[in-house]
Amino acid sequence: MRLTLGPIGAAVHLAFVRAQRSVSFLQTPAWGRVKTEWRSESLGWYDGGRLVGGGLVLHRPVPRLERFTLAYLPEGPVIDWTGEIDAWLDPLASYLKAQGAFAIRLGPPVRTNIWSADQVKEGIADPGIKRLPEMSAQWADPVGARVTSRLTDAGWLPQSPEDGFGVGHPQFRYEIPLACRTEDDVLRGMNQLWRRNIKKAAKEGVEVTVAADVKAFHDLYVHTAERIRLYLARHRGDLVAATVLVRVGGHAWYSYGASSTEKREVRGSNACQWAMIRDSLAAGCDVYDLRGITPTLDADDPHVGLNSSPWAVAMT
């Protein structure tokens, strides 16, 4: 396979994104407008005259050496990662090097290992296990393993920070599988505390609404493929929690959240999460993504509470 690569317009890039089942919102043209401290451009891979791949590249100038940049493709590019990787990445590297990039950072949207919620619970209870990678994964993705191997063989350097976070996308994240599941299926997969909190919020009269207009976000995203919505939880007129949902195709992300210290007992944050999960199910999404977590399973680590959610964990 012989591919060519070059700049494409935002409209062409957006049309390509719309044609995919699942693309990270960090790979949409609008994300470049959000990241105002970076220079962004859309690139396209062509097989003959057919657009077969796309990528949003963010360029960060080096201080006092403005012609040199770090080129970053967050959670991308959007290519066939099951194919011959060199055919895709070699023209990308050549193009970006010619544009003055001294380094390229990728975020391949592939999984390598998946742990179940039960495994995480067992790991937290086991004093001999401190981090997710110390447990055998429930399922290893051959595509992710192949991508990792091919990138390493080609000289790409992995970034594996101790806490799972670094400059770029998180190495570990929570996901709730939604494909072929009903609301009852998802509820049954939650632990007792989450089910109780959702019911408590409903019993207390917490009402979750979807905001009709969030201008600060709306202006940036109006012409893009994603759907962004603000969820507001109110208890007897008082705002107790708010969350932001982003959706591109069949993938939904819980992106931001806030809650009040007052009336925490009415569980407004649980109500918001459940409303977003239900809406994602109704929209036909395949997954509800809670994004990055640390890999800790140490019961004494203050972050471990974030990892005791009743859902699956995916390592990327």
C-alpha atoms as a printed R data frame, in Angstrom:
    type eleno elety resid chain resno       x       y      z
1   ATOM     1    CA   MET     A     1   0.000   0.000  0.000
2   ATOM     2    CA   ARG     A     2   1.380   3.385 -1.031
3   ATOM     3    CA   LEU     A     3  -0.192   6.383  0.670
4   ATOM     4    CA   THR     A     4   0.302  10.098  0.222
5   ATOM     5    CA   LEU     A     5  -0.236  12.706  2.913
6   ATOM     6    CA   GLY     A     6  -0.940  16.415  2.921
7   ATOM     7    CA   PRO     A     7  -2.953  19.222  4.525
8   ATOM     8    CA   ILE     A     8  -6.739  19.121  4.239
9   ATOM     9    CA   GLY     A     9  -9.357  21.737  5.032
10  ATOM    10    CA   ALA     A    10 -11.439  21.665  8.214
11  ATOM    11    CA   ALA     A    11 -14.607  20.865  6.228
12  ATOM    12    CA   VAL     A    12 -12.968  17.852  4.545
13  ATOM    13    CA   HIS     A    13 -11.570  16.705  7.881
14  ATOM    14    CA   LEU     A    14 -14.959  17.047  9.538
15  ATOM    15    CA   ALA     A    15 -16.682  15.076  6.772
16  ATOM    16    CA   PHE     A    16 -14.157  12.285  7.270
17  ATOM    17    CA   VAL     A    17 -14.802  12.263 11.035
18  ATOM    18    CA   ARG     A    18 -18.555  12.098 10.465
19  ATOM    19    CA   ALA     A    19 -18.107   8.965  8.363
20  ATOM    20    CA   GLN     A    20 -16.390   7.046 11.218
21  ATOM    21    CA   ARG     A    21 -18.137   5.049 13.919
22  ATOM    22    CA   SER     A    22 -15.887   6.332 16.680
23  ATOM    23    CA   VAL     A    23 -13.291   9.115 16.730
24  ATOM    24    CA   SER     A    24 -11.847  10.897 19.758
25  ATOM    25    CA   PHE     A    25 -13.139  14.448 20.078
26  ATOM    26    CA   LEU     A    26  -9.466  15.403 20.477
27  ATOM    27    CA   GLN     A    27  -9.097  14.496 16.794
28  ATOM    28    CA   THR     A    28 -11.798  16.846 15.518
29  ATOM    29    CA   PRO     A    29 -10.975  20.198 13.861
30  ATOM    30    CA   ALA     A    30 -12.724  22.044 16.692
31  ATOM    31    CA   TRP     A    31 -10.211  20.821 19.257
32  ATOM    32    CA   GLY     A    32  -7.557  22.812 17.425
33  ATOM    33    CA   ARG     A    33  -9.612  25.953 18.007
34  ATOM    34    CA   VAL     A    34  -9.885  25.108 21.704
35  ATOM    35    CA   LYS     A    35  -6.106  24.673 22.082
36  ATOM    36    CA   THR     A    36  -5.298  28.288 21.349
37  ATOM    37    CA   GLU     A    37  -1.730  28.014 22.668
38  ATOM    38    CA   TRP     A    38  -0.949  25.500 19.901
39  ATOM    39    CA   ARG     A    39  -0.985  25.898 16.131
40  ATOM    40    CA   SER     A    40  -3.226  23.258 14.598
41  ATOM    41    CA   GLU     A    41  -3.576  21.719 11.168
42  ATOM    42    CA   SER     A    42  -5.588  18.890  9.629
43  ATOM    43    CA   LEU     A    43  -3.777  16.232  7.624
44  ATOM    44    CA   GLY     A    44  -5.187  13.574  5.344
45  ATOM    45    CA   TRP     A    45  -3.874  10.286  3.981
46  ATOM    46    CA   TYR     A    46  -4.880   9.425  0.418
47  ATOM    47    CA   ASP     A    47  -4.909   6.100 -1.387
48  ATOM    48    CA   GLY     A    48  -5.009   7.388 -4.943
49  ATOM    49    CA   GLY     A    49  -7.745  10.002 -4.877
50  ATOM    50    CA   ARG     A    50  -9.595   8.540 -1.881
51  ATOM    51    CA   LEU     A    51  -9.236  10.003  1.622
52  ATOM    52    CA   VAL     A    52  -8.550   7.025  3.907
53  ATOM    53    CA   GLY     A    53  -7.126   8.616  7.064
54  ATOM    54    CA   GLY     A    54  -7.118  11.875  8.953
55  ATOM    55    CA   GLY     A    55  -5.348  13.544 11.820
56  ATOM    56    CA   LEU     A    56  -5.381  16.731 13.858
57  ATOM    57    CA   VAL     A    57  -1.833  17.868 14.575
58  ATOM    58    CA   LEU     A    58  -1.070  20.378 17.314
59  ATOM    59    CA   HIS     A    59   2.233  22.253 16.966
60  ATOM    60    CA   ARG     A    60   3.899  23.742 20.044
61  ATOM    61    CA   PRO     A    61   6.823  26.112 19.301
62  ATOM    62    CA   VAL     A    62  10.061  25.727 21.224
63  ATOM    63    CA   PRO     A    63  10.751  28.884 23.302
64  ATOM    64    CA   ARG     A    64  13.282  31.137 21.545
65  ATOM    65    CA   LEU     A    65  13.474  28.614 18.680
66  ATOM    66    CA   GLU     A    66  10.142  29.347 17.052
67  ATOM    67    CA   ARG     A    67  10.834  27.430 13.845
68  ATOM    68    CA   PHE     A    68  11.091  24.167 15.777
69  ATOM    69    CA   THR     A    69   7.946  22.589 17.187
70  ATOM    70    CA   LEU     A    70   6.650  19.595 19.088
71  ATOM    71    CA   ALA     A    71   4.020  17.942 16.883
72  ATOM    72    CA   TYR     A    72   1.282  16.170 18.855
73  ATOM    73    CA   LEU     A    73  -1.639  14.066 17.609
74  ATOM    74    CA   PRO     A    74  -3.806  13.533 20.738
75  ATOM    75    CA   GLU     A    75  -5.586  10.160 20.680
76  ATOM    76    CA   GLY     A    76  -4.771   9.888 17.005
77  ATOM    77    CA   PRO     A    77  -4.291   9.831 14.121
78  ATOM    78    CA   VAL     A    78  -7.450   8.238 12.716
79  ATOM    79    CA   ILE     A    79  -5.947   5.539 10.495
80  ATOM    80    CA   ASP     A    80  -6.196   1.786 10.049
81  ATOM    81    CA   TRP     A    81  -4.101   0.678 13.003
82  ATOM    82    CA   THR     A    82  -4.631  -2.978 12.021
83  ATOM    83    CA   GLY     A    83  -2.685  -2.449  8.783
84  ATOM    84    CA   GLU     A    84   0.934  -1.766  7.929
85  ATOM    85    CA   ILE     A    85   1.785   1.034 10.326
86  ATOM    86    CA   ASP     A    86   4.903   2.143  8.462
87  ATOM    87    CA   ALA     A    87   2.825   2.964  5.384
88  ATOM    88    CA   TRP     A    88   0.868   5.458  7.486
89  ATOM    89    CA   LEU     A    89   3.502   6.873  9.819
90  ATOM    90    CA   ASP     A    90   6.491   7.214  7.489
91  ATOM    91    CA   PRO     A    91   4.866   9.927  5.338
92  ATOM    92    CA   LEU     A    92   3.597  11.610  8.529
93  ATOM    93    CA   ALA     A    93   7.111  11.749  9.992
94  ATOM    94    CA   SER     A    94   8.580  13.035  6.728
95  ATOM    95    CA   TYR     A    95   5.964  15.764  6.404
96  ATOM    96    CA   LEU     A    96   6.229  16.969 10.008
97  ATOM    97    CA   LYS     A    97  10.028  16.928  9.958
98  ATOM    98    CA   ALA     A    98   9.959  19.130  6.853
99  ATOM    99    CA   GLN     A    99   7.636  21.496  8.751
100 ATOM   100    CA   GLY     A   100  10.188  21.915 11.542
101 ATOM   101    CA   ALA     A   101   9.018  19.300 14.072
102 ATOM   102    CA   PHE     A   102  11.864  18.166 16.330
103 ATOM   103    CA   ALA     A   103   9.655  15.471 17.908
104 ATOM   104    CA   ILE     A   104   6.317  13.780 17.237
105 ATOM   105    CA   ARG     A   105   3.988  12.485 19.934
106 ATOM   106    CA   LEU     A   106   1.187  10.077 19.016
107 ATOM   107    CA   GLY     A   107  -1.754   8.717 20.994
108 ATOM   108    CA   PRO     A   108  -2.757   5.523 19.162
109 ATOM   109    CA   PRO     A   109  -6.473   4.900 19.906
110 ATOM   110    CA   VAL     A   110  -5.957   1.216 20.674
111 ATOM   111    CA   ARG     A   111  -6.289  -0.916 23.786
112 ATOM   112    CA   THR     A   112  -3.634  -3.308 25.015
113 ATOM   113    CA   ASN     A   113  -5.105  -4.818 28.209
114 ATOM   114    CA   ILE     A   114  -8.497  -4.790 29.898
115 ATOM   115    CA   TRP     A   115  -9.293  -5.529 33.537
116 ATOM   116    CA   SER     A   116 -12.809  -6.117 34.824
117 ATOM   117    CA   ALA     A   117 -14.362  -4.261 37.741
118 ATOM   118    CA   ASP     A   118 -14.205  -7.452 39.831
119 ATOM   119    CA   GLN     A   119 -10.483  -7.736 39.174
120 ATOM   120    CA   VAL     A   120  -9.912  -4.164 40.298
121 ATOM   121    CA   LYS     A   121 -11.878  -4.829 43.468
122 ATOM   122    CA   GLU     A   122  -9.813  -7.943 44.173
123 ATOM   123    CA   GLY     A   123  -6.591  -6.063 43.488
124 ATOM   124    CA   ILE     A   124  -7.482  -3.299 45.938
125 ATOM   125    CA   ALA     A   125  -8.223  -5.919 48.602
126 ATOM   126    CA   ASP     A   126  -4.911  -7.723 48.005
127 ATOM   127    CA   PRO     A   127  -2.107  -6.020 50.010
128 ATOM   128    CA   GLY     A   128   0.455  -7.589 47.700
129 ATOM   129    CA   ILE     A   129  -0.836  -5.713 44.630
130 ATOM   130    CA   LYS     A   130  -0.179  -1.999 44.289
131 ATOM   131    CA   ARG     A   131  -0.718  -1.239 40.574
132 ATOM   132    CA   LEU     A   132  -2.913  -2.488 37.753
133 ATOM   133    CA   PRO     A   133  -0.060  -3.904 35.625
134 ATOM   134    CA   GLU     A   134   0.796  -6.265 38.484
135 ATOM   135    CA   MET     A   135  -2.398  -8.192 37.729
136 ATOM   136    CA   SER     A   136  -2.949 -10.359 34.680
137 ATOM   137    CA   ALA     A   137  -5.419  -8.696 32.360
138 ATOM   138    CA   GLN     A   138  -8.794 -10.322 31.769
139 ATOM   139    CA   TRP     A   139  -8.334  -9.725 28.068
140 ATOM   140    CA   ALA     A   140  -5.375  -8.668 25.914
141 ATOM   141    CA   ASP     A   141  -6.073  -6.966 22.602
142 ATOM   142    CA   PRO     A   142  -3.900  -8.429 19.812
143 ATOM   143    CA   VAL     A   143  -4.228  -5.238 17.754
144 ATOM   144    CA   GLY     A   144  -2.935  -3.096 20.603
145 ATOM   145    CA   ALA     A   145  -0.091  -5.533 21.272
146 ATOM   146    CA   ARG     A   146   0.884  -5.495 17.593
147 ATOM   147    CA   VAL     A   147   0.790  -1.694 17.398
148 ATOM   148    CA   THR     A   148   2.982  -1.435 20.514
149 ATOM   149    CA   SER     A   149   5.474  -3.918 19.088
150 ATOM   150    CA   ARG     A   150   5.639  -2.293 15.653
151 ATOM   151    CA   LEU     A   151   6.072   1.196 17.076
152 ATOM   152    CA   THR     A   152   8.853   0.008 19.375
153 ATOM   153    CA   ASP     A   153  10.601  -1.786 16.510
154 ATOM   154    CA   ALA     A   154  10.373   1.385 14.414
155 ATOM   155    CA   GLY     A   155  12.107   3.438 17.101
156 ATOM   156    CA   TRP     A   156   9.127   5.165 18.724
157 ATOM   157    CA   LEU     A   157   9.644   5.618 22.457
158 ATOM   158    CA   PRO     A   158   6.817   4.652 24.852
159 ATOM   159    CA   GLN     A   159   5.789   6.998 27.636
160 ATOM   160    CA   SER     A   160   4.778   5.103 30.764
161 ATOM   161    CA   PRO     A   161   4.685   7.505 33.723
162 ATOM   162    CA   GLU     A   162   4.442   5.852 37.121
163 ATOM   163    CA   ASP     A   163   1.067   7.402 37.924
164 ATOM   164    CA   GLY     A   164  -0.428   6.749 34.478
165 ATOM   165    CA   PHE     A   165  -0.495  10.440 33.592
166 ATOM   166    CA   GLY     A   166   2.027  12.407 31.631
167 ATOM   167    CA   VAL     A   167   2.138  15.032 28.966
168 ATOM   168    CA   GLY     A   168  -0.590  13.781 26.669
169 ATOM   169    CA   HIS     A   169  -3.483  11.388 26.947
170 ATOM   170    CA   PRO     A   170  -3.818   9.120 30.014
171 ATOM   171    CA   GLN     A   171  -2.441   5.599 29.857
172 ATOM   172    CA   PHE     A   172  -5.334   4.076 31.831
173 ATOM   173    CA   ARG     A   173  -9.021   4.900 31.727
174 ATOM   174    CA   TYR     A   174 -12.424   3.663 32.824
175 ATOM   175    CA   GLU     A   175 -15.001   2.628 30.285
176 ATOM   176    CA   ILE     A   176 -18.582   1.410 30.609
177 ATOM   177    CA   PRO     A   177 -19.498  -0.897 27.712
178 ATOM   178    CA   LEU     A   178 -22.919   0.057 26.332
179 ATOM   179    CA   ALA     A   179 -23.212  -1.888 23.079
180 ATOM   180    CA   CYS     A   180 -26.119  -4.383 23.137
181 ATOM   181    CA   ARG     A   181 -27.010  -3.447 26.734
182 ATOM   182    CA   THR     A   182 -30.117  -1.944 28.323
183 ATOM   183    CA   GLU     A   183 -30.418   0.440 31.270
184 ATOM   184    CA   ASP     A   184 -31.236  -2.518 33.500
185 ATOM   185    CA   ASP     A   185 -28.103  -4.323 32.277
186 ATOM   186    CA   VAL     A   186 -25.946  -1.324 33.147
187 ATOM   187    CA   LEU     A   187 -27.560  -0.914 36.553
188 ATOM   188    CA   ARG     A   188 -26.996  -4.568 37.390
189 ATOM   189    CA   GLY     A   189 -23.321  -4.095 36.565
190 ATOM   190    CA   MET     A   190 -22.982  -1.339 39.157
191 ATOM   191    CA   ASN     A   191 -22.116  -2.017 42.744
192 ATOM   192    CA   GLN     A   192 -24.705  -1.726 45.472
193 ATOM   193    CA   LEU     A   193 -23.525   1.702 46.609
194 ATOM   194    CA   TRP     A   194 -23.945   3.221 43.145
195 ATOM   195    CA   ARG     A   195 -27.407   1.720 42.687
196 ATOM   196    CA   ARG     A   196 -28.399   2.998 46.132
197 ATOM   197    CA   ASN     A   197 -27.070   6.489 45.397
198 ATOM   198    CA   ILE     A   198 -28.934   6.695 42.090
199 ATOM   199    CA   LYS     A   199 -32.152   5.646 43.795
200 ATOM   200    CA   LYS     A   200 -31.529   8.082 46.657
201 ATOM   201    CA   ALA     A   201 -31.086  10.976 44.234
202 ATOM   202    CA   ALA     A   202 -34.383  10.107 42.543
203 ATOM   203    CA   LYS     A   203 -36.147   9.720 45.882
204 ATOM   204    CA   GLU     A   204 -34.822  13.092 47.097
205 ATOM   205    CA   GLY     A   205 -36.259  14.737 44.001
206 ATOM   206    CA   VAL     A   206 -32.996  15.608 42.244
207 ATOM   207    CA   GLU     A   207 -33.791  16.686 38.683
208 ATOM   208    CA   VAL     A   208 -31.191  16.502 35.922
209 ATOM   209    CA   THR     A   209 -31.702  18.697 32.866
210 ATOM   210    CA   VAL     A   210 -29.691  19.166 29.713
211 ATOM   211    CA   ALA     A   211 -28.772  22.827 29.230
212 ATOM   212    CA   ALA     A   212 -30.138  24.259 26.002
213 ATOM   213    CA   ASP     A   213 -27.234  26.604 25.386
214 ATOM   214    CA   VAL     A   214 -23.701  26.795 26.729
215 ATOM   215    CA   LYS     A   215 -22.330  29.581 24.594
216 ATOM   216    CA   ALA     A   216 -18.687  29.277 25.627
217 ATOM   217    CA   PHE     A   217 -18.638  25.674 24.361
218 ATOM   218    CA   HIS     A   218 -21.288  26.045 21.679
219 ATOM   219    CA   ASP     A   219 -19.350  28.622 19.671
220 ATOM   220    CA   LEU     A   220 -16.373  26.262 19.465
221 ATOM   221    CA   TYR     A   221 -18.246  23.098 18.633
222 ATOM   222    CA   VAL     A   222 -21.246  24.173 16.554
223 ATOM   223    CA   HIS     A   223 -19.717  23.050 13.257
224 ATOM   224    CA   THR     A   224 -18.171  19.820 14.472
225 ATOM   225    CA   ALA     A   225 -19.194  16.176 14.538
226 ATOM   226    CA   GLU     A   226 -19.370  15.869 18.292
227 ATOM   227    CA   ARG     A   227 -22.341  16.587 20.524
228 ATOM   228    CA   ILE     A   228 -21.554  18.426 23.764
229 ATOM   229    CA   ARG     A   229 -24.131  18.805 26.515
230 ATOM   230    CA   LEU     A   230 -24.181  20.318 29.960
231 ATOM   231    CA   TYR     A   231 -26.073  18.370 32.641
232 ATOM   232    CA   LEU     A   232 -27.370  20.275 35.660
233 ATOM   233    CA   ALA     A   233 -28.668  18.563 38.804
234 ATOM   234    CA   ARG     A   234 -30.950  20.663 41.016
235 ATOM   235    CA   HIS     A   235 -32.519  19.842 44.348
236 ATOM   236    CA   ARG     A   236 -35.471  22.068 45.231
237 ATOM   237    CA   GLY     A   237 -34.068  24.849 43.098
238 ATOM   238    CA   ASP     A   238 -30.461  24.590 44.308
239 ATOM   239    CA   LEU     A   239 -27.766  23.575 41.796
240 ATOM   240    CA   VAL     A   240 -25.935  20.645 43.393
241 ATOM   241    CA   ALA     A   241 -23.940  19.137 40.502
242 ATOM   242    CA   ALA     A   242 -23.010  19.792 36.887
243 ATOM   243    CA   THR     A   243 -21.267  17.647 34.283
244 ATOM   244    CA   VAL     A   244 -20.249  17.883 30.630
245 ATOM   245    CA   LEU     A   245 -20.843  15.086 28.109
246 ATOM   246    CA   VAL     A   246 -19.114  14.949 24.721
247 ATOM   247    CA   ARG     A   247 -20.184  12.494 22.019
248 ATOM   248    CA   VAL     A   248 -18.617  11.645 18.680
249 ATOM   249    CA   GLY     A   249 -20.398   8.858 16.819
250 ATOM   250    CA   GLY     A   250 -20.712   5.838 19.083
251 ATOM   251    CA   HIS     A   251 -18.308   7.044 21.772
252 ATOM   252    CA   ALA     A   252 -19.419   9.211 24.707
253 ATOM   253    CA   TRP     A   253 -17.084  10.913 27.191
254 ATOM   254    CA   TYR     A   254 -17.681  12.231 30.692
255 ATOM   255    CA   SER     A   255 -15.326  15.195 30.348
256 ATOM   256    CA   TYR     A   256 -15.839  17.600 33.244
257 ATOM   257    CA   GLY     A   257 -17.769  17.666 36.490
258 ATOM   258    CA   ALA     A   258 -18.412  19.838 39.529
259 ATOM   259    CA   SER     A   259 -20.472  19.452 42.676
260 ATOM   260    CA   SER     A   260 -21.519  21.591 45.591
261 ATOM   261    CA   THR     A   261 -20.364  20.947 49.137
262 ATOM   262    CA   GLU     A   262 -23.915  21.691 50.215
263 ATOM   263    CA   LYS     A   263 -26.535  18.946 49.917
264 ATOM   264    CA   ARG     A   264 -23.994  16.283 49.030
265 ATOM   265    CA   GLU     A   265 -26.266  13.763 50.708
266 ATOM   266    CA   VAL     A   266 -28.838  14.030 47.898
267 ATOM   267    CA   ARG     A   267 -26.274  12.484 45.480
268 ATOM   268    CA   GLY     A   268 -26.600  14.968 42.647
269 ATOM   269    CA   SER     A   269 -23.332  13.828 41.041
270 ATOM   270    CA   ASN     A   270 -24.634  10.244 40.832
271 ATOM   271    CA   ALA     A   271 -27.831  11.524 39.283
272 ATOM   272    CA   CYS     A   272 -25.857  13.425 36.619
273 ATOM   273    CA   GLN     A   273 -23.739  10.395 35.790
274 ATOM   274    CA   TRP     A   274 -26.774   8.144 35.490
275 ATOM   275    CA   ALA     A   275 -28.542  10.685 33.254
276 ATOM   276    CA   MET     A   276 -25.520  10.823 30.947
277 ATOM   277    CA   ILE     A   277 -25.233   7.037 30.825
278 ATOM   278    CA   ARG     A   278 -28.931   6.686 30.007
279 ATOM   279    CA   ASP     A   279 -28.714   9.307 27.265
280 ATOM   280    CA   SER     A   280 -25.628   7.606 25.817
281 ATOM   281    CA   LEU     A   281 -27.510   4.310 25.741
282 ATOM   282    CA   ALA     A   282 -30.487   5.976 24.077
283 ATOM   283    CA   ALA     A   283 -28.176   7.532 21.470
284 ATOM   284    CA   GLY     A   284 -26.866   4.077 20.522
285 ATOM   285    CA   CYS     A   285 -23.359   4.599 21.883
286 ATOM   286    CA   ASP     A   286 -20.984   1.659 22.236
287 ATOM   287    CA   VAL     A   287 -19.092   2.955 25.250
288 ATOM   288    CA   TYR     A   288 -19.288   5.525 28.038
289 ATOM   289    CA   ASP     A   289 -15.761   6.748 28.740
290 ATOM   290    CA   LEU     A   290 -14.820   8.230 32.123
291 ATOM   291    CA   ARG     A   291 -11.322   9.012 30.796
292 ATOM   292    CA   GLY     A   292  -8.068   8.877 32.699
293 ATOM   293    CA   ILE     A   293  -7.262   7.200 35.996
294 ATOM   294    CA   THR     A   294  -4.064   6.277 37.824
295 ATOM   295    CA   PRO     A   295  -3.061   2.581 37.899
296 ATOM   296    CA   THR     A   296  -2.882   2.442 41.692
297 ATOM   297    CA   LEU     A   297  -4.534  -0.396 43.591
298 ATOM   298    CA   ASP     A   298  -2.917   0.579 46.891
299 ATOM   299    CA   ALA     A   299  -5.680   0.856 49.490
300 ATOM   300    CA   ASP     A   300  -3.697   3.618 51.228
301 ATOM   301    CA   ASP     A   301  -3.367   5.749 48.097
302 ATOM   302    CA   PRO     A   302  -5.865   8.668 48.091
303 ATOM   303    CA   HIS     A   303  -6.523   8.053 44.376
304 ATOM   304    CA   VAL     A   304  -7.702   4.478 44.850
305 ATOM   305    CA   GLY     A   305 -11.281   5.593 45.460
306 ATOM   306    CA   LEU     A   306 -11.439   6.771 41.866
307 ATOM   307    CA   ASN     A   307 -10.505   3.265 40.731
308 ATOM   308    CA   SER     A   308 -13.204   1.420 42.671
309 ATOM   309    CA   SER     A   309 -15.935   2.244 40.190
310 ATOM   310    CA   PRO     A   310 -18.162  -0.700 39.202
311 ATOM   311    CA   TRP     A   311 -17.061  -0.735 35.565
312 ATOM   312    CA   ALA     A   312 -14.343  -2.037 33.295
313 ATOM   313    CA   VAL     A   313 -10.877  -0.537 33.078
314 ATOM   314    CA   ALA     A   314  -9.088  -0.252 29.756
315 ATOM   315    CA   MET     A   315  -5.360   0.292 29.388
316 ATOM   316    CA   THR     A   316  -4.228   2.161 26.314
